[in-house]
Amino acid sequence: MKLLRILGVLFLLLAAGCGTAAPEPGGYAVEDVRGKTVRLARPPQKILTDSLHLDETLLTLVPAEKLAGAYYLDREPGISFVAEETRKVELVLRDYTPETVARVKPDLFLASTWSDPGLIQKVEEMGIPVVVCYGPLDLEQIRKNVSLMARAVGNPQGGEKVIAQMEERLQQTEQVLAKIQEPEPVGMLVSLMSRYGGSGSLYDDLCRRAHIRNGLAEAGLKNGQPLTREAILQADPDFFLISLPYGEEKEAYDRFQDQFFKDPSLQAVKGYDRRVALPDRYVYDASPMAVYGIQALANGAYGRQLFELGQEPLLKGY
């Protein structure tokens, strides 16, 4: 009878699912987005990622002391929601190479489907556990990243808390937007990343949730297809969405936007003179804090303060 009970417990552990494999003695395992099982001896204490969106997601689950190094944009408040949290992280990285990771010696490396596959392979060959998350294309993949990362760092309950906070914010946002009687405005994203924002992108999902018609998608552009003059004229947007440049990007942003709006053919577009400028963190964020981006997009599109924004609290599950 005792043996049967033990076997029953083992069966339940194996059937638990949710991407978490049955733990080995003294350790545990997770299945990442590649379908690969990654084994960890213990909850990691020195974690390295290769991007801003992964650092932001990670810091909803663990304190900054567990970051082995900060991504170079983490401290730029124009694009980052974790500028203050990463202020005291000693090591700041811009270029990620196998040699860089080897010097840092993390006990977990978090990458994404946007990461360099060659780097992932080399880091794994060093014997460092690598968990690959999504380069998210919608909010559902952000939720999945939270859940996966939470299991990888040994804090699954924290992941549930963060997702619950996301859902609460999304429900509050929808309650406000559902009461708006006017037609949904058409917005056209003007970006240095001229191939970003069409249907199938995270931005497209954020627009939908902000009750905005994405002009790129309206013109038939899919994510990865370049913005054209013909697409702009076809969409005939009610407003143009532009980024407020940060740091080293300012000169390039200013030059690009000046040249873009000098195109005489665009002056016939009804929204030519209506330009909504938002910090990059509201437009391009790919972490749980994208919920704030939805609210900022709605404020800009409808031309009034539907939501109070400014010092947005970091969603936390610890």
C-alpha positions as CSV (number, residue, x, y, z in Angstrom):
1,M,0.0,0.0,0.0
2,K,2.8,2.4,0.9
3,L,4.5,1.7,-2.5
4,L,1.2,2.4,-4.3
5,R,0.9,5.8,-2.5
6,I,4.4,6.7,-3.5
7,L,3.8,5.8,-7.2
8,G,0.6,7.8,-7.1
9,V,2.4,10.9,-5.9
10,L,5.0,10.4,-8.6
11,F,2.3,10.1,-11.3
12,L,0.7,13.4,-10.1
13,L,4.1,15.2,-10.4
14,L,4.6,13.9,-13.9
15,A,1.1,14.9,-14.9
16,A,1.3,18.4,-13.5
17,G,2.2,19.9,-16.9
18,C,2.3,23.7,-17.3
19,G,5.8,23.3,-18.8
20,T,7.3,22.1,-15.5
21,A,8.9,18.7,-15.5
22,A,9.1,16.4,-12.5
23,P,12.0,17.6,-10.3
24,E,15.1,15.5,-9.8
25,P,16.5,15.0,-6.3
26,G,17.9,18.4,-5.3
27,G,16.7,20.1,-8.5
28,Y,13.9,20.8,-10.9
29,A,13.3,21.2,-14.6
30,V,11.3,23.5,-17.0
31,E,10.3,23.1,-20.6
32,D,11.0,26.3,-22.6
33,V,9.4,27.6,-25.8
34,R,11.6,25.4,-27.9
35,G,10.1,22.3,-26.2
36,K,13.5,21.7,-24.6
37,T,13.7,20.5,-21.0
38,V,16.2,22.6,-19.0
39,R,17.4,21.3,-15.7
40,L,18.4,23.4,-12.8
41,A,20.0,22.2,-9.6
42,R,18.5,25.0,-7.5
43,P,16.8,28.4,-7.9
44,P,19.3,30.6,-9.7
45,Q,21.0,33.5,-7.8
46,K,22.9,35.0,-10.7
47,I,20.7,35.5,-13.7
48,L,21.7,37.0,-17.1
49,T,19.4,38.0,-20.0
50,D,20.3,39.6,-23.3
51,S,17.5,42.2,-23.7
52,L,15.5,44.9,-22.0
53,H,12.1,43.0,-22.3
54,L,13.6,40.0,-20.5
55,D,15.1,42.1,-17.8
56,E,11.8,43.9,-17.2
57,T,9.9,40.6,-17.1
58,L,12.5,39.0,-14.8
59,L,12.4,41.9,-12.3
60,T,8.7,41.4,-11.8
61,L,9.7,38.0,-10.3
62,V,13.0,38.6,-8.5
63,P,14.8,41.6,-7.0
64,A,17.5,43.3,-9.0
65,E,20.2,41.8,-6.7
66,K,19.8,38.6,-8.7
67,L,20.7,40.2,-12.0
68,A,24.2,39.2,-13.0
69,G,24.3,42.2,-15.3
70,A,22.0,44.9,-16.7
71,Y,21.2,45.4,-20.4
72,Y,22.5,48.8,-21.5
73,L,19.0,50.2,-22.1
74,D,17.6,49.1,-18.7
75,R,18.5,52.5,-17.1
76,E,17.0,54.6,-19.9
77,P,13.6,55.8,-18.5
78,G,12.5,56.8,-22.0
79,I,12.3,53.2,-23.0
80,S,12.6,51.2,-19.8
81,F,10.3,50.6,-16.8
82,V,13.1,49.3,-14.7
83,A,15.5,52.3,-14.8
84,E,15.4,52.8,-11.0
85,E,15.5,49.1,-10.1
86,T,18.7,48.5,-12.2
87,R,20.5,51.7,-11.1
88,K,22.7,49.8,-8.6
89,V,23.5,46.8,-10.8
90,E,27.3,47.1,-11.3
91,L,27.8,45.3,-14.6
92,V,26.1,46.9,-17.7
93,L,26.3,45.0,-21.0
94,R,25.7,46.1,-24.5
95,D,27.2,43.3,-26.7
96,Y,26.5,39.7,-25.8
97,T,29.0,37.2,-27.0
98,P,30.0,33.8,-25.7
99,E,33.1,35.4,-24.2
100,T,31.0,38.0,-22.4
101,V,28.6,35.4,-20.9
102,A,31.6,33.2,-19.9
103,R,33.1,36.1,-17.9
104,V,29.8,36.8,-16.1
105,K,29.3,33.1,-15.2
106,P,25.6,33.2,-14.7
107,D,23.8,30.2,-13.2
108,L,20.9,30.8,-15.6
109,F,20.8,32.6,-19.0
110,L,17.5,33.8,-20.3
111,A,17.1,34.3,-24.0
112,S,14.2,34.7,-26.4
113,T,13.2,33.7,-30.0
114,W,14.6,37.1,-30.9
115,S,18.1,36.1,-29.6
116,D,21.0,35.0,-31.7
117,P,20.7,31.2,-32.1
118,G,24.5,30.9,-32.3
119,L,24.9,32.6,-28.9
120,I,22.3,30.3,-27.3
121,Q,24.2,27.2,-28.7
122,K,27.6,28.4,-27.4
123,V,26.2,29.3,-24.0
124,E,24.6,25.9,-23.7
125,E,27.9,24.3,-24.7
126,M,29.5,26.0,-21.7
127,G,27.2,24.0,-19.5
128,I,25.2,27.1,-18.5
129,P,21.4,26.4,-18.4
130,V,19.6,28.4,-21.1
131,V,15.8,29.0,-21.0
132,V,14.4,30.4,-24.2
133,C,11.3,32.6,-23.9
134,Y,9.1,34.3,-26.5
135,G,10.0,37.4,-28.4
136,P,6.3,38.2,-27.8
137,L,4.0,39.0,-30.6
138,D,0.9,39.5,-28.3
139,L,0.0,39.8,-24.7
140,E,-0.7,36.1,-24.4
141,Q,3.0,35.4,-25.2
142,I,4.0,37.9,-22.5
143,R,1.8,36.0,-20.0
144,K,3.5,32.8,-21.1
145,N,6.9,34.4,-20.6
146,V,6.0,35.4,-17.1
147,S,4.8,31.9,-16.3
148,L,7.9,30.2,-17.9
149,M,10.4,32.6,-16.3
150,A,8.7,32.2,-12.9
151,R,9.1,28.5,-13.0
152,A,12.7,28.9,-14.2
153,V,13.6,31.1,-11.2
154,G,11.8,28.9,-8.7
155,N,8.9,31.3,-8.1
156,P,5.8,30.0,-9.9
157,Q,3.4,31.6,-7.4
158,G,5.1,35.0,-8.2
159,G,4.3,34.5,-11.8
160,E,0.6,33.9,-11.0
161,K,0.6,37.1,-9.0
162,V,2.1,39.1,-11.9
163,I,-0.4,37.7,-14.4
164,A,-3.3,38.5,-12.0
165,Q,-2.1,42.1,-11.8
166,M,-1.9,42.3,-15.6
167,E,-5.4,41.0,-15.9
168,E,-6.7,43.4,-13.3
169,R,-5.2,46.3,-15.2
170,L,-6.5,45.1,-18.5
171,Q,-10.0,44.7,-17.1
172,Q,-9.9,48.2,-15.6
173,T,-8.7,49.6,-19.0
174,E,-11.5,47.8,-21.0
175,Q,-14.2,49.1,-18.6
176,V,-13.2,52.7,-19.3
177,L,-12.7,52.2,-23.1
178,A,-16.0,50.3,-23.6
179,K,-17.9,53.4,-22.5
180,I,-16.5,55.6,-25.3
181,Q,-19.1,56.3,-27.9
182,E,-17.0,57.9,-30.7
183,P,-15.6,55.9,-33.6
184,E,-12.2,54.2,-33.0
185,P,-9.5,56.5,-34.5
186,V,-7.0,55.3,-37.1
187,G,-3.4,55.7,-36.0
188,M,-0.3,55.4,-38.1
189,L,3.0,54.5,-36.4
190,V,6.0,56.4,-37.7
191,S,9.1,54.6,-36.6
192,L,12.7,54.1,-37.4
193,M,11.8,50.5,-37.4
194,S,9.9,50.9,-40.6
195,R,9.0,47.2,-40.8
196,Y,7.5,47.0,-37.4
197,G,3.9,47.3,-36.3
198,G,1.7,45.6,-38.9
199,S,-0.8,42.8,-38.3
200,G,0.8,40.0,-36.3
201,S,2.9,42.3,-34.1
202,L,2.7,43.1,-30.4
203,Y,1.9,46.7,-31.3
204,D,-1.1,45.6,-33.3
205,D,-2.4,43.7,-30.3
206,L,-1.9,46.8,-28.1
207,C,-3.8,49.0,-30.5
208,R,-6.7,46.6,-30.6
209,R,-6.9,46.6,-26.8
210,A,-6.6,50.4,-26.7
211,H,-9.6,50.6,-29.1
212,I,-7.4,52.0,-31.9
213,R,-7.5,51.0,-35.5
214,N,-3.9,50.3,-36.5
215,G,-3.3,52.1,-39.7
216,L,-0.5,49.7,-40.8
217,A,-2.9,46.8,-40.5
218,E,-5.7,48.8,-42.1
219,A,-3.5,49.2,-45.2
220,G,-2.9,45.5,-45.3
221,L,0.7,45.5,-44.0
222,K,1.8,42.5,-42.0
223,N,4.6,42.8,-39.4
224,G,7.9,42.8,-41.2
225,Q,6.6,44.6,-44.3
226,P,7.9,48.1,-44.9
227,L,5.8,51.2,-44.5
228,T,5.1,52.9,-47.8
229,R,3.6,56.2,-48.9
230,E,0.8,54.2,-50.6
231,A,-0.1,52.4,-47.4
232,I,-0.3,55.8,-45.5
233,L,-2.6,57.3,-48.1
234,Q,-4.8,54.1,-48.2
235,A,-5.2,54.1,-44.4
236,D,-5.8,57.9,-44.3
237,P,-5.0,58.0,-40.5
238,D,-6.7,60.3,-38.0
239,F,-3.3,60.8,-36.3
240,F,0.4,59.9,-36.5
241,L,2.1,58.2,-33.6
242,I,5.7,59.2,-33.1
243,S,8.2,58.4,-30.4
244,L,9.8,60.8,-28.0
245,P,13.5,60.2,-28.6
246,Y,15.8,59.1,-25.8
247,G,19.5,59.6,-25.3
248,E,21.6,58.5,-28.2
249,E,18.6,58.0,-30.5
250,K,17.5,61.7,-30.5
251,E,19.4,62.9,-33.5
252,A,18.4,60.0,-35.7
253,Y,14.8,60.3,-34.6
254,D,14.6,64.0,-35.3
255,R,16.3,63.7,-38.7
256,F,14.0,60.8,-39.7
257,Q,10.7,62.5,-38.6
258,D,11.7,65.8,-40.2
259,Q,12.3,64.1,-43.5
260,F,9.2,61.9,-43.2
261,F,6.7,64.8,-42.7
262,K,8.3,66.9,-45.5
263,D,6.8,64.5,-48.0
264,P,4.2,66.8,-49.8
265,S,1.9,63.9,-50.7
266,L,1.2,63.3,-47.0
267,Q,-0.2,66.8,-46.4
268,A,-3.5,65.6,-47.9
269,V,-3.9,63.0,-45.2
270,K,-6.6,64.1,-42.7
271,G,-4.4,63.4,-39.7
272,Y,-1.3,65.1,-41.1
273,D,-1.2,67.9,-38.4
274,R,-2.2,65.6,-35.5
275,R,0.9,64.0,-34.1
276,V,0.8,62.0,-30.9
277,A,4.2,61.8,-29.2
278,L,4.8,59.1,-26.6
279,P,7.9,57.8,-24.8
280,D,9.2,54.5,-26.4
281,R,8.4,52.6,-23.3
282,Y,4.7,52.9,-24.1
283,V,5.0,51.9,-27.7
284,Y,7.6,49.1,-27.9
285,D,7.6,47.5,-24.4
286,A,7.3,43.7,-24.6
287,S,7.0,42.9,-20.8
288,P,4.1,42.8,-18.4
289,M,4.3,46.6,-18.2
290,A,2.9,46.7,-21.8
291,V,-0.5,47.1,-19.9
292,Y,0.6,50.7,-19.3
293,G,1.3,51.1,-23.0
294,I,-2.3,50.3,-23.8
295,Q,-3.5,53.1,-21.5
296,A,-1.0,55.6,-22.9
297,L,-2.0,54.7,-26.5
298,A,-5.6,55.3,-25.7
299,N,-4.9,58.7,-24.0
300,G,-3.0,59.8,-27.1
301,A,-5.5,58.5,-29.6
302,Y,-8.5,60.0,-28.0
303,G,-6.8,63.2,-27.0
304,R,-7.7,63.2,-23.3
305,Q,-6.5,61.7,-20.1
306,L,-8.6,58.6,-19.8
307,F,-5.9,57.1,-17.6
308,E,-3.5,58.7,-15.2
309,L,0.1,57.7,-16.0
310,G,3.5,58.8,-15.0
311,Q,5.4,56.9,-12.3
312,E,3.9,53.5,-13.1
313,P,4.6,50.9,-10.4
314,L,6.5,47.8,-11.5
315,L,4.2,44.8,-11.4
316,K,5.7,42.4,-8.8
317,G,5.2,38.9,-7.7
318,Y,7.7,38.8,-4.9
